[in-house]
Amino acid sequence: MGPPVPDRNAPDAVAVLRQWQLGAAAVAVLPSLCFAVAWKASGPHLLVPAVTAFGVLSSAWQARRERGHGLLSVAWPIVWWPLLYLAPVDAVSVDPSRYIDETLKRWDAVLLATGAEHMPRWTLGGPLEELANVFYVGFYLVVPLNLLGAWMRRGEEAALRHGLALLLGLAACSVIWLIIPSGGYHETGSPLSPGWGPATEVARWIYRMNPHYAAAFPSSHVALSVASATVVAREGGTRLWFIFALGVCFATVYGQYHYLVDVPPGFVIGLAAGWVATAVGRRPRGEGSDRRPGPASPGGTG
């Protein structure tokens, strides 16, 4: 069998993926900026969304016009990742009265049958909490490393699909969070529990940066972990990353960073983002790059 025959009339998958990344980036950042402007925000509540929107969109636009120009041309979504988190946080913080923590607590009470006061107070400050925080903090390393690993093992297109999955997940979570903002259970969770190990200390440091940094409805921790695992699996890799994603689901609830009701929509968003990212720009089987040359004709060059 010879190498695949390229279809010159088919759209270039890399170009399509970069266009989708630009669109997903716009959805991820522009609603936060518009929200901040509409609420007459000032200071960091306006500056962070504005800087994030400008930086992310300029990076996406520049990357859209490049091909094969090295790691940064595909890894820019993880470079901007922290500000992509903070932009909707700062936008919504213009009016903290909009947080709906009490509503989500009531939903959790129904799901967990615990009464209307609070989530169950898990046994915090021990090895199980440290394990939870290993997953929770490890998320910040594993997801970017999966993108970098895709670039090293399979090249530009695979890395672009990972980046698109992350942007789609962040876009969906950010927009929903602007509509349904939630602060989470930080007052009883890991950031205030007795210190036990390094992962718990790192989680506490993240919390001190911004009390609402990682709390949202739906959970973007869950969404991006599942999105990354979905891309790896659908691109022919191992399904073991779903175990890590389930560990993140456990960590977000056990550490009381999130309400239980934050997890299922985050999981669905992650599956959808990963599926879309691996479907965009694909040619139907038997067309384009999947076509192979037939047998050589008599007298042909073979």
C-alpha positions in Angstrom: 0.0 0.0 0.0 1.3 3.4 -0.9 1.0 6.6 1.1 -2.3 8.4 1.2 -3.1 10.6 -1.8 -4.0 14.2 -0.7 -7.2 15.7 -2.0 -6.3 19.2 -3.2 -9.9 20.2 -3.4 -10.7 19.3 0.2 -10.3 22.0 2.9 -7.1 21.8 4.9 -7.8 20.3 8.3 -5.2 22.5 10.0 -6.7 25.7 8.5 -10.2 24.7 9.6 -9.0 23.9 13.1 -7.3 27.2 13.4 -10.5 29.0 12.3 -12.5 27.1 14.9 -10.0 28.0 17.5 -10.4 31.7 16.7 -14.2 31.3 17.0 -14.0 29.4 20.3 -11.6 31.9 21.7 -14.0 34.8 20.8 -16.8 33.0 22.6 -14.6 32.3 25.6 -13.5 36.0 26.1 -15.9 38.4 24.5 -19.0 37.7 26.7 -16.9 38.4 29.8 -15.7 41.7 28.4 -19.2 42.7 27.3 -20.6 41.8 30.7 -17.9 43.9 32.5 -18.7 46.9 30.2 -22.4 46.5 30.6 -22.0 46.5 34.4 -19.8 49.6 34.3 -16.9 47.7 35.8 -13.6 49.4 36.7 -10.1 48.4 37.9 -9.3 44.7 37.5 -12.9 43.8 36.9 -12.6 45.6 33.6 -8.8 45.3 33.0 -8.6 41.5 33.3 -11.4 40.7 30.8 -10.1 43.4 28.4 -6.4 42.3 28.5 -7.6 38.6 28.2 -9.8 39.4 25.2 -7.1 41.3 23.4 -4.3 38.8 24.1 -6.3 35.7 23.3 -7.9 37.0 20.1 -4.6 38.4 18.8 -2.9 35.1 19.6 -5.7 33.2 17.9 -5.6 35.5 14.8 -1.9 35.2 14.5 -1.9 31.4 14.9 -4.7 31.2 12.3 -2.3 32.5 9.7 0.5 30.2 10.6 1.4 26.6 9.9 4.2 24.5 11.1 5.8 27.4 13.0 6.7 25.5 16.2 5.2 24.8 19.5 3.8 28.3 20.4 1.6 28.4 17.3 -0.4 25.4 18.6 0.2 25.8 22.4 -1.1 29.4 22.8 -4.4 28.3 24.5 -2.5 26.9 27.5 -0.3 30.0 27.6 -3.4 32.1 28.1 -5.1 29.5 30.3 -4.9 31.3 33.7 -6.4 34.5 32.3 -9.1 32.6 30.5 -10.1 31.4 33.9 -9.9 34.8 35.6 -11.7 36.9 32.9 -15.2 35.7 33.8 -14.3 35.6 37.5 -13.4 39.3 37.5 -16.3 40.2 35.3 -18.9 38.6 37.5 -17.3 39.9 40.7 -18.5 43.4 39.8 -21.7 42.4 41.5 -21.2 39.6 44.1 -24.8 39.6 45.0 -25.5 37.7 41.8 -23.8 34.5 43.2 -26.4 31.8 43.6 -24.6 29.6 46.2 -27.7 29.1 48.3 -29.7 27.8 45.3 -27.0 25.2 44.4 -26.8 24.2 48.1 -30.5 23.4 48.0 -30.0 21.4 44.8 -27.1 19.5 46.4 -29.3 18.8 49.5 -31.8 17.1 47.2 -29.2 15.1 45.4 -27.4 14.0 48.6 -30.4 13.8 50.9 -28.5 15.7 53.5 -30.9 18.4 54.6 -30.9 22.0 53.6 -27.9 23.3 55.5 -24.8 22.2 53.7 -22.9 19.4 51.9 -21.8 16.6 54.1 -18.7 17.6 56.0 -16.2 15.0 54.7 -13.3 14.0 56.9 -10.8 16.6 55.7 -7.1 17.1 56.7 -6.0 13.5 56.1 -4.5 11.3 53.4 -7.8 11.0 51.4 -8.0 14.8 51.1 -4.4 14.9 50.0 -5.2 12.3 47.3 -8.1 14.4 46.2 -5.8 17.4 45.9 -3.3 15.5 43.9 -6.0 15.1 41.3 -7.2 18.7 41.8 -3.8 20.3 41.5 -2.5 17.7 39.0 -5.2 18.9 36.6 -3.1 22.1 36.0 -0.2 19.9 34.8 -1.9 17.0 33.1 -4.2 18.9 30.7 -1.4 21.1 29.2 1.0 18.1 29.1 -1.5 16.1 27.1 -1.5 18.9 24.5 2.2 19.0 24.4 2.4 15.3 24.2 0.0 15.3 21.2 2.3 17.8 19.5 5.4 15.7 20.1 3.9 12.4 19.2 1.5 13.2 16.4 2.2 16.7 15.2 0.4 19.9 14.6 -3.1 18.7 13.8 -3.3 16.6 16.9 -2.2 19.4 19.1 -4.7 21.8 17.5 -7.5 19.4 18.3 -6.4 19.3 21.9 -6.3 23.1 22.0 -9.7 23.4 20.3 -11.2 21.0 22.9 -9.9 23.2 25.8 -11.1 26.4 24.2 -14.6 24.9 23.5 -14.8 23.7 27.1 -13.7 27.0 28.5 -16.1 28.9 26.2 -19.1 26.9 27.3 -18.2 27.0 31.0 -17.5 30.7 30.9 -20.7 31.7 29.2 -22.8 29.5 31.5 -21.0 30.9 34.6 -21.7 34.5 33.6 -25.4 33.5 33.6 -25.3 31.2 36.7 -22.4 32.4 38.8 -21.4 30.3 41.8 -18.7 30.7 44.5 -18.6 27.1 45.7 -18.0 25.6 49.2 -14.6 27.1 49.9 -15.7 28.1 53.4 -15.7 24.4 54.5 -13.3 22.9 51.9 -9.6 22.2 51.5 -8.4 25.8 51.7 -9.5 26.1 55.3 -8.8 22.5 56.4 -5.7 21.5 58.5 -2.6 21.2 56.3 -1.6 17.6 55.6 0.6 17.5 52.5 2.1 19.5 49.6 -0.9 19.1 47.2 -3.2 20.5 49.9 -0.8 23.4 50.4 -0.8 24.2 46.7 -4.6 24.1 46.6 -4.7 26.5 49.5 -2.3 28.8 47.7 -4.6 28.8 44.6 -7.5 29.7 46.8 -5.7 32.6 48.3 -5.2 34.1 44.9 -8.9 34.4 44.3 -11.6 32.8 46.5 -13.8 32.1 43.3 -10.9 31.1 41.1 -11.9 27.5 40.6 -15.5 27.4 41.6 -18.2 27.6 39.0 -21.3 26.0 37.6 -20.4 23.9 35.7 -17.0 22.7 36.8 -14.4 23.6 34.2 -11.9 21.3 36.1 -14.2 18.4 35.1 -15.0 19.8 31.7 -11.4 20.2 30.6 -10.2 16.9 32.2 -12.9 15.0 30.3 -12.3 17.0 27.1 -8.6 16.1 27.2 -9.3 12.4 27.9 -11.9 12.3 25.1 -9.5 13.8 22.5 -6.8 11.3 23.5 -9.2 8.3 23.3 -10.8 9.4 20.0 -7.4 10.0 18.4 -6.4 6.4 19.1 -4.6 6.8 22.4 -5.3 5.3 25.8 -8.6 5.6 27.6 -6.8 5.6 31.0 -7.0 9.4 31.1 -10.7 9.0 31.9 -9.6 7.5 35.2 -7.8 10.8 35.9 -10.9 12.7 34.9 -13.0 10.7 37.3 -10.4 11.5 40.0 -10.9 15.2 39.3 -14.6 14.7 39.6 -14.1 13.1 43.0 -11.6 15.8 44.0 -13.8 18.8 43.2 -16.6 17.5 45.4 -14.6 15.8 48.2 -12.4 18.9 48.6 -15.6 21.0 48.6 -14.4 23.2 45.8 -17.6 22.5 43.9 -21.1 21.6 44.4 -22.0 18.1 43.3 -24.4 19.6 40.7 -21.4 21.3 39.1 -20.0 17.9 38.0 -22.5 16.4 35.6 -22.8 19.4 33.3 -19.0 19.8 33.3 -18.7 16.1 32.3 -21.2 16.5 29.4 -19.5 19.7 28.2 -16.1 17.9 28.2 -17.4 15.0 26.2 -19.1 17.3 23.7 -16.0 19.5 23.4 -13.7 16.5 22.9 -16.1 15.0 20.3 -16.4 18.3 18.3 -12.7 18.9 18.4 -11.9 15.5 16.9 -14.7 15.8 14.3 -13.9 19.2 12.9 -12.0 19.1 9.6 -12.3 15.4 9.2 -13.0 14.1 5.7 -15.4 11.2 5.3 -13.8 7.8 5.2 -12.7 7.1 1.6 -12.2 10.7 0.7 -9.2 13.0 0.8 -6.4 11.9 3.0 -8.0 8.5 3.6 -7.9 7.6 -0.1 -5.1 5.4 -1.2 -3.9 4.7 -4.7 -5.2 1.6 -6.5 -3.1 -1.0 -8.3 -0.8 0.3 -10.9 -2.1 0.1 -14.4 0.0 -1.9 -17.0 2.8 0.2 -18.2 2.3 2.7 -15.4 5.0 3.9 -13.1 3.6 1.9 -10.1 
